[in-house]
Amino acid sequence: MGTKVDPTNLSGKHLRLSRTIIIIFTIIVMLMTLGIIGLICVLLFAYNIDELSEIINSQTTSNLGIFVLSTFGVLLLTSCLGLCGALRQSGCSLKLFAFFLTILTVIEFAVASYYLAYSSEVESFLSDQMDSSMEHYKGENSTGADSIAWNFLQLKFDCCGIEREQDWVGTAWERMNNTVDGHHQKYPYTCCKISPEPGIEKIRDGLVRPTSADLDKCYIGSPPPGLHTEGCYDTLNQLMSEFGVWISVAIFVTIAIQLLLVYLSCQISTKHQAGNSFMFSSRVKDEKE
């Protein structure tokens, strides 16, 4: 005669381990999400970059902002559902957690696939936006968002212009016939080596001050010894390529973890439902007896 097995006691250790895994990962995701949101707020308030919409057109900025906020909102909601569902062993919450997590996984996979398939279009878009931003450049001592961005890029990444220093010729800034200490500027002096190199605070506040020796090395000679001849676009692409492998690995690891959490959530909710069904059938049988 076969032994009846109570489904509420099936794989008790396995279910506890699954709950623990979900709780740990959801707490980590919640802390990381809140940390990122907090960091963004701190940076916005600390650097007072209220002219961000000048860097890219308003429609793109609006769409990007809505997408980012929606993603963080769904991520927080999903993490809360998973944490509450695992702590309270709520099958309904875990099912919603698995549903939203599946949507996020599909979105992440779609975005990654789009980038890999249309990377050339993404690079072209970046080049166009850099060209547009260059037209809003106001100078080395400006506190506008575009000016801060270009001064930071050129000083910290040892680059100049999009592809070369000649990119500055014909821009709105160059047409102003800028001069510094008797030197006619065909490119900003942030394209050159400045000693000591100014920190982020000075770049933000428009307090970049080169010495006479720095300016001589920046504008005298062919080519000037202090000039950064590599374009910022190539520099950024090279930097992105170096981290591309790690970014790809991180994306696939994230997707794998999310799929694991979906599986564990569905498994717990299924066991929970099976246990409830068994308890209900047992009560009905006892009442009949």
Residue pairs with C-beta under 8 A, 6 or more apart in sequence:
6 278
7 271
7 274
7 275
7 277
7 278
8 275
8 278
8 279
10 271
10 274
11 271
15 267
15 268
15 271
18 264
18 267
18 268
19 86
19 87
19 89
19 268
21 260
21 261
21 264
22 82
22 83
22 85
22 86
22 94
22 97
22 261
22 264
22 265
22 268
23 83
23 86
23 87
25 82
25 257
25 261
26 79
26 80
26 82
26 83
26 86
27 79
27 83
29 75
29 79
30 76
30 79
30 80
30 83
33 72
33 75
33 76
33 79
34 76
36 72
37 72
43 49
47 148
47 204
49 145
49 148
50 145
51 144
51 145
51 146
52 61
52 145
53 61
54 133
54 136
54 144
54 145
54 146
55 129
55 133
55 136
55 145
55 146
55 149
56 64
56 129
56 132
56 133
57 132
71 104
71 107
74 100
74 103
74 104
75 104
77 100
78 97
78 100
78 101
78 104
81 93
81 94
81 96
81 97
81 100
82 93
82 94
82 97
82 101
82 261
82 265
84 90
84 93
85 91
85 92
85 93
85 94
85 96
85 97
85 265
85 268
85 269
86 94
86 268
89 268
89 272
90 272
91 268
91 269
91 272
91 273
91 276
92 269
94 265
94 266
94 268
94 269
94 272
95 265
95 266
95 269
97 261
97 265
98 261
98 262
98 265
98 266
98 269
101 258
101 261
101 262
101 265
102 262
104 258
105 255
105 258
105 259
105 262
108 251
108 254
108 255
108 258
109 255
112 248
112 251
115 122
123 237
126 233
126 236
127 162
127 233
130 162
130 232
130 233
131 162
133 146
133 149
133 150
134 146
134 150
134 161
134 162
134 167
134 168
134 171
134 173
135 171
135 172
136 144
136 146
136 147
136 172
137 146
137 147
137 150
137 171
137 172
137 173
137 188
138 144
138 146
138 147
138 173
139 147
139 173
139 178
139 188
140 147
140 151
140 188
140 189
140 190
140 206
140 208
141 206
141 207
141 208
142 148
142 206
143 204
143 205
143 206
147 206
148 203
148 204
150 188
150 190
150 232
151 188
151 190
151 203
151 208
152 200
152 203
153 159
153 232
153 235
153 236
154 160
154 188
154 190
154 191
154 228
154 232
155 190
155 194
155 197
155 198
155 203
155 208
157 232
157 235
157 236
157 239
158 193
158 228
158 230
158 235
159 191
159 228
159 230
159 231
159 232
159 234
159 235
160 167
160 168
160 187
160 191
160 227
160 228
160 229
160 230
160 231
160 232
161 167
161 168
161 187
161 191
161 231
161 232
162 231
162 232
162 233
163 231
163 233
163 234
164 229
164 231
165 186
165 187
165 191
165 227
165 228
165 229
166 186
167 231
168 174
168 186
168 187
168 188
168 191
169 186
169 187
173 188
174 185
174 186
174 187
177 184
178 184
178 185
179 185
180 189
180 210
180 215
181 212
181 215
183 215
183 218
183 219
183 220
184 219
185 219
187 227
189 208
189 210
189 214
189 215
189 218
189 219
190 208
191 218
191 227
191 228
192 210
192 214
192 215
192 217
192 218
192 224
192 226
192 227
192 228
193 214
193 217
193 218
193 226
193 228
194 208
194 210
194 211
194 214
195 211
195 214
198 207
198 208
198 209
202 208
210 218
214 226
217 224
217 225
217 226
217 227
218 224
218 226
218 227
223 229
